């Protein structure tokens, strides 16, 4: 019983530490949600410099809204992802990635509609 609680606590600490953001629906068993965009964003680290990158996506068909966004941290680094404009229920999204001072970026961005 104690082992189960220890395993649960360890899992929760791991999930809190990582900087992965998932918003909306990224999986649907009926097949109504599909991946429409995928991009890997990589920047090398420069000592004492914060790296920033904005990723913009606009769905080409008007009237189709974004249903889910997954911003996955591949390095478990200290970078901070954020959705600055658009997002769910919009046809566009702007995602800002900002690294910690002296570290790089390594993210996988997936958008579902």
N, CA, C and O of each residue as an XYZ file, in Angstrom:
452
protein
N       0.822     -1.186      0.000
C       0.000      0.000      0.000
C       0.873      1.260      0.000
O       0.599      2.221     -0.719
N       1.909      1.236      0.804
C       2.826      2.366      0.878
C       3.537      2.569     -0.458
O       3.800      3.700     -0.867
N       3.843      1.461     -1.129
C       4.502      1.544     -2.436
C       3.617      2.265     -3.450
O       4.120      3.045     -4.259
N       2.317      2.018     -3.418
C       1.394      2.683     -4.347
C       1.385      4.195     -4.119
O       1.408      4.967     -5.078
N       1.352      4.616     -2.862
C       1.368      6.046     -2.554
C       2.687      6.695     -2.971
O       2.702      7.816     -3.480
N       3.775      5.992     -2.755
C       5.081      6.506     -3.151
C       5.185      6.630     -4.670
O       5.729      7.610     -5.176
N       4.672      5.652     -5.387
C       4.667      5.696     -6.849
C       3.785      6.837     -7.358
O       4.167      7.543     -8.291
N       2.627      7.022     -6.760
C       1.732      8.112     -7.143
C       2.378      9.472     -6.876
O       2.289     10.369     -7.714
N       3.013      9.633     -5.743
C       3.683     10.887     -5.407
C       4.826     11.175     -6.379
O       4.993     12.314     -6.817
N       5.605     10.165     -6.716
C       6.707     10.341     -7.666
C       6.189     10.734     -9.037
O       6.772     11.601     -9.689
N       5.117     10.122     -9.485
C       4.519     10.453    -10.780
C       4.006     11.888    -10.795
O       4.222     12.611    -11.768
N       3.338     12.299     -9.744
C       2.831     13.672     -9.672
C       3.962     14.696     -9.664
O       3.852     15.738    -10.310
N       5.032     14.419     -8.953
C       6.172     15.337     -8.940
C       6.799     15.457    -10.320
O       7.214     16.544    -10.720
N       6.870     14.354    -11.049
C       7.417     14.389    -12.405
C       6.527     15.232    -13.316
O       7.031     16.035    -14.101
N       5.218     15.058    -13.219
C       4.298     15.803    -14.073
C       4.320     17.296    -13.760
O       4.182     18.116    -14.668
N       4.487     17.653    -12.518
C       4.533     19.059    -12.142
C       5.831     19.697    -12.629
O       5.840     20.875    -12.987
N       6.911     18.948    -12.649
C       8.219     19.491    -13.032
C       8.332     19.743    -14.532
O       8.998     20.699    -14.931
N       7.718     18.934    -15.366
C       7.900     19.096    -16.817
C       7.089     20.286    -17.324
O       6.093     20.678    -16.716
N       7.530     20.855    -18.447
C       6.923     22.066    -19.001
C       6.123     21.757    -20.264
O       6.163     22.531    -21.221
N       5.418     20.670    -20.282
C       4.588     20.304    -21.414
C       3.186     20.870    -21.201
O       2.620     20.764    -20.113
N       2.634     21.477    -22.261
C       1.303     22.075    -22.184
C       0.387     21.353    -23.165
O       0.721     21.217    -24.342
N      -0.765     20.890    -22.689
C      -1.774     20.273    -23.545
C      -3.099     20.972    -23.274
O      -3.566     21.030    -22.137
N      -3.700     21.503    -24.345
C      -4.944     22.249    -24.215
C      -5.943     21.675    -25.207
O      -5.602     21.443    -26.367
N      -7.168     21.444    -24.762
C      -8.212     20.970    -25.663
C      -8.159     19.470    -25.879
O      -7.635     18.726    -25.050
N      -8.713     19.032    -27.013
C      -8.812     17.618    -27.351
C      -7.736     17.258    -28.363
O      -7.690     17.810    -29.462
N      -6.860     16.316    -27.974
C      -5.839     15.874    -28.921
C      -6.056     14.426    -29.342
O      -5.349     13.922    -30.214
N      -7.027     13.755    -28.731
C      -7.351     12.386    -29.115
C      -8.857     12.209    -29.057
O      -9.510     12.614    -28.095
N      -9.396     11.599    -30.103
C     -10.832     11.345    -30.168
C     -11.027      9.979    -30.799
O     -10.550      9.738    -31.908
N     -11.718      9.084    -30.115
C     -11.886      7.718    -30.624
C     -12.773      7.661    -31.864
O     -12.738      6.672    -32.596
N     -13.568      8.701    -32.115
C     -14.444      8.699    -33.294
C     -13.731      9.173    -34.547
O     -14.257      9.009    -35.648
N     -12.553      9.753    -34.410
C     -11.801     10.213    -35.579
C     -12.144     11.619    -36.025
O     -11.735     12.034    -37.110
N     -12.886     12.366    -35.216
C     -13.247     13.739    -35.581
C     -12.094     14.723    -35.392
O     -12.091     15.797    -35.994
N     -11.125     14.365    -34.565
C      -9.976     15.232    -34.310
C      -8.765     14.633    -35.015
O      -8.444     13.460    -34.826
N      -8.090     15.453    -35.833
C      -6.906     14.971    -36.545
C      -5.794     16.008    -36.439
O      -6.046     17.204    -36.294
N      -4.559     15.520    -36.514
C      -3.405     16.414    -36.439
C      -3.266     17.146    -37.764
O      -3.218     16.520    -38.823
N      -3.201     18.490    -37.707
C      -3.093     19.297    -38.925
C      -1.756     20.021    -39.024
O      -1.434     20.576    -40.074
N      -0.975     20.025    -37.949
C       0.292     20.761    -37.967
C       1.230     20.154    -36.943
O       0.827     19.811    -35.832
N       2.490     20.028    -37.336
C       3.520     19.537    -36.421
C       4.826     20.238    -36.749
O       5.230     20.305    -37.910
N       5.479     20.758    -35.730
C       6.748     21.453    -35.947
C       7.654     21.232    -34.749
O       7.223     21.328    -33.600
N       8.917     20.934    -35.034
C       9.914     20.801    -33.982
C      10.713     22.096    -33.933
O      11.270     22.531    -34.941
N      10.766     22.704    -32.759
C      11.466     23.977    -32.572
C      12.709     23.705    -31.731
O      12.619     23.238    -30.595
N      13.875     24.007    -32.312
C      15.139     23.791    -31.615
C      15.992     25.050    -31.691
O      16.131     25.655    -32.754
N      16.552     25.431    -30.574
C      17.519     26.523    -30.509
C      18.625     26.101    -29.557
O      18.356     25.579    -28.475
N      19.860     26.328    -29.957
C      20.990     26.019    -29.088
C      21.086     27.062    -27.981
O      20.592     28.182    -28.106
N      21.727     26.663    -26.913
C      21.880     27.595    -25.793
C      23.048     28.540    -26.036
O      24.046     28.177    -26.659
N      22.903     29.747    -25.537
C      23.961     30.755    -25.543
C      24.102     31.228    -24.098
O      23.108     31.600    -23.473
N      25.320     31.219    -23.560
C      25.488     31.617    -22.158
C      24.949     33.029    -21.886
O      25.209     33.964    -22.643
N      24.203     33.157    -20.801
C      23.657     34.424    -20.292
C      22.602     35.061    -21.202
O      22.279     36.235    -21.025
N      22.061     34.320    -22.165
C      21.075     34.872    -23.106
C      19.793     34.048    -23.029
O      19.835     32.818    -23.009
N      18.652     34.742    -22.987
C      17.354     34.072    -23.077
C      16.988     33.935    -24.542
O      17.066     34.906    -25.294
N      16.587     32.738    -24.957
C      16.177     32.510    -26.335
C      14.656     32.585    -26.406
O      13.969     32.030    -25.549
N      14.122     33.269    -27.423
C      12.676     33.385    -27.612
C      12.328     33.036    -29.045
O      13.070     33.350    -29.975
N      11.190     32.383    -29.208
C      10.713     32.018    -30.539
C       9.195     32.066    -30.519
O       8.561     31.541    -29.604
N       8.611     32.705    -31.541
C       7.158     32.709    -31.712
C       6.817     31.851    -32.917
O       7.413     31.993    -33.985
N       5.858     30.963    -32.736
C       5.386     30.095    -33.810
C       3.951     30.491    -34.108
O       3.107     30.520    -33.213
N       3.677     30.797    -35.374
C       2.335     31.207    -35.788
C       1.768     30.142    -36.715
O       2.460     29.671    -37.618
N       0.517     29.760    -36.497
C      -0.172     28.804    -37.360
C      -1.558     29.346    -37.666
O      -2.263     29.822    -36.777
N      -1.939     29.269    -38.934
C      -3.288     29.650    -39.350
C      -3.846     28.541    -40.219
O      -3.224     28.139    -41.203
N      -5.030     28.043    -39.851
C      -5.653     26.973    -40.624
C      -6.164     27.553    -41.936
O      -6.846     28.578    -41.923
N      -5.849     26.922    -43.080
C      -6.176     27.528    -44.378
C      -7.668     27.567    -44.714
O      -8.100     28.436    -45.472
N      -8.460     26.648    -44.167
C      -9.896     26.631    -44.466
C     -10.651     27.506    -43.472
O     -10.591     27.253    -42.269
N     -11.363     28.532    -43.947
C     -12.136     29.360    -43.011
C     -13.290     28.560    -42.408
O     -13.881     27.704    -43.068
N     -13.591     28.845    -41.181
C     -14.695     28.171    -40.511
C     -14.287     26.918    -39.761
O     -15.110     26.338    -39.053
N     -13.039     26.478    -39.894
C     -12.559     25.308    -39.158
C     -11.758     25.794    -37.958
O     -10.818     26.575    -38.103
N     -12.135     25.330    -36.782
C     -11.501     25.806    -35.552
C     -10.489     24.792    -35.032
O     -10.592     23.593    -35.293
N      -9.525     25.294    -34.302
C      -8.538     24.449    -33.641
C      -9.204     23.794    -32.432
O      -9.855     24.470    -31.635
N      -9.039     22.472    -32.298
C      -9.661     21.737    -31.202
C      -8.677     21.347    -30.107
O      -9.080     21.083    -28.974
N      -7.388     21.308    -30.439
C      -6.403     20.920    -29.437
C      -5.011     21.384    -29.799
O      -4.664     21.493    -30.975
N      -4.212     21.658    -28.778
C      -2.825     22.089    -28.951
C      -1.979     21.326    -27.937
O      -2.304     21.281    -26.750
N      -0.890     20.728    -28.419
C       0.063     20.052    -27.539
C       1.435     20.664    -27.770
O       1.950     20.647    -28.888
N       2.019     21.201    -26.718
C       3.362     21.775    -26.768
C       4.211     20.900    -25.853
O       4.129     21.008    -24.630
N       5.028     20.034    -26.451
C       5.755     19.015    -25.691
C       7.221     19.400    -25.527
O       7.917     19.676    -26.503
N       7.673     19.414    -24.288
C       9.070     19.701    -23.966
C       9.865     18.414    -24.131
O       9.655     17.461    -23.381
N      10.772     18.371    -25.099
C      11.530     17.159    -25.383
C      12.759     17.013    -24.491
O      13.320     15.921    -24.400
N      13.185     18.075    -23.838
C      14.377     18.033    -22.984
C      14.066     18.130    -21.497
O      14.977     18.008    -20.678
N      12.827     18.343    -21.131
C      12.457     18.643    -19.741
C      13.301     19.793    -19.205
O      13.813     19.751    -18.086
N      13.426     20.817    -20.037
C      14.221     21.989    -19.679
C      13.426     22.982    -18.858
O      12.371     22.664    -18.309
N      13.953     24.184    -18.787
C      13.331     25.233    -17.982
C      12.627     26.280    -18.834
O      12.268     27.342    -18.326
N      12.424     26.003    -20.110
C      11.737     26.953    -20.987
C      10.260     27.027    -20.615
O       9.708     26.099    -20.023
N       9.623     28.155    -20.974
C       8.216     28.363    -20.645
C       7.418     28.590    -21.917
O       7.618     29.599    -22.595
N       6.512     27.667    -22.258
C       5.648     27.879    -23.419
C       4.378     28.618    -23.008
O       3.899     28.470    -21.884
N       3.836     29.416    -23.932
C       2.567     30.097    -23.661
C       1.842     30.361    -24.975
O       2.468     30.562    -26.016
N       0.522     30.357    -24.910
C      -0.316     30.684    -26.062
C      -0.685     32.154    -25.907
O      -1.379     32.528    -24.961
N      -0.219     32.989    -26.841
C      -0.397     34.430    -26.683
C      -1.597     34.975    -27.445
O      -2.211     35.944    -26.998
N      -1.951     34.381    -28.584
C      -3.111     34.837    -29.363
C      -3.804     33.635    -29.979
O      -3.170     32.628    -30.296
N      -5.113     33.755    -30.145
C      -5.878     32.682    -30.773
C      -5.951     31.468    -29.870
O      -6.032     31.589    -28.648
N      -5.920     30.282    -30.494
C      -5.960     29.048    -29.720
C      -7.218     28.262    -30.002
O      -7.676     28.186    -31.142
N      -7.778     27.676    -28.950
C      -8.968     26.845    -29.106
C     -10.142     27.664    -29.626
O     -10.350     28.809    -29.225
N     -10.898     27.057    -30.521
C     -12.082     27.649    -31.154
C     -11.758     28.827    -32.064
O     -12.663     29.552    -32.477
N     -10.497     29.026    -32.380
C     -10.070     30.007    -33.377
C      -9.443     29.251    -34.545
O      -9.145     28.062    -34.429
N      -9.246     29.921    -35.644
C      -8.585     29.316    -36.795
C      -7.095     29.587    -36.825
O      -6.420     29.200    -37.779
N      -6.564     30.245    -35.802
C      -5.142     30.588    -35.749
C      -4.648     30.504    -34.311
O      -5.432     30.510    -33.363
N      -3.330     30.426    -34.174
C      -2.725     30.430    -32.845
C      -1.302     30.974    -32.951
O      -0.597     30.719    -33.927
N      -0.895     31.722    -31.939
C       0.489     32.168    -31.799
C       1.016     31.607    -30.489
O       0.440     31.835    -29.426
N       2.118     30.870    -30.576
C       2.728     30.235    -29.413
C       4.093     30.870    -29.187
O       4.899     30.980    -30.112
N       4.345     31.289    -27.949
C       5.631     31.900    -27.611
C       6.408     30.941    -26.709
O       5.903     30.476    -25.688
N       7.636     30.662    -27.108
C       8.535     29.824    -26.325
C       9.666     30.711    -25.816
O      10.291     31.440    -26.585
N       9.918     30.641    -24.529
C      10.935     31.495    -23.916
C      11.805     30.623    -23.017
O      11.312     29.989    -22.084
N      13.112     30.597    -23.309
C      14.017     29.738    -22.548
C      14.489     30.433    -21.275
O      14.366     31.648    -21.118
N      15.023     29.637    -20.390
C      15.684     30.167    -19.209
C      17.026     30.748    -19.649
O      17.573     30.330    -20.669
N      17.547     31.678    -18.915
C      18.822     32.307    -19.275
C      19.927     31.246    -19.342
O      20.168     30.522    -18.376
N      20.590     31.170    -20.497
C      21.701     30.242    -20.681
C      21.316     28.849    -21.133
O      22.184     27.982    -21.229
N      20.041     28.601    -21.414
C      19.639     27.275    -21.899
C      18.902     27.420    -23.222
O      18.464     28.512    -23.583
N      18.769     26.317    -23.937
C      18.157     26.340    -25.259
C      16.707     25.891    -25.243
O      16.102     25.719    -24.185
N      16.161     25.704    -26.445
C      14.780     25.255    -26.627
C      14.775     23.952    -27.412
O      15.564     23.776    -28.340
N      13.887     23.044    -27.039
C      13.675     21.814    -27.797
C      12.228     21.375    -27.560
O      11.936     20.652    -26.608
N      11.336     21.822    -28.434
C       9.908     21.568    -28.282
C       9.321     20.944    -29.538
O       9.809     21.163    -30.647
N       8.270     20.167    -29.345
C       7.471     19.638    -30.443
C       6.077     20.238    -30.295
O       5.421     20.060    -29.269
N       5.627     20.955    -31.333
C       4.317     21.605    -31.310
C       3.389     20.840    -32.239
O       3.705     20.632    -33.411
N       2.238     20.421    -31.711
C       1.227     19.709    -32.497
C      -0.100     20.443    -32.354
O      -0.499     20.826    -31.254
N      -0.778     20.632    -33.489
C      -2.071     21.316    -33.487
C      -3.097     20.385    -34.117
O      -2.846     19.782    -35.160
N      -4.252     20.274    -33.476
C      -5.320     19.372    -33.903
C      -6.568     20.172    -34.245
O      -6.897     21.153    -33.577
N      -7.264     19.736    -35.303
C      -8.514     20.395    -35.704
C      -9.559     19.351    -36.031
O     -10.685     19.696    -36.391
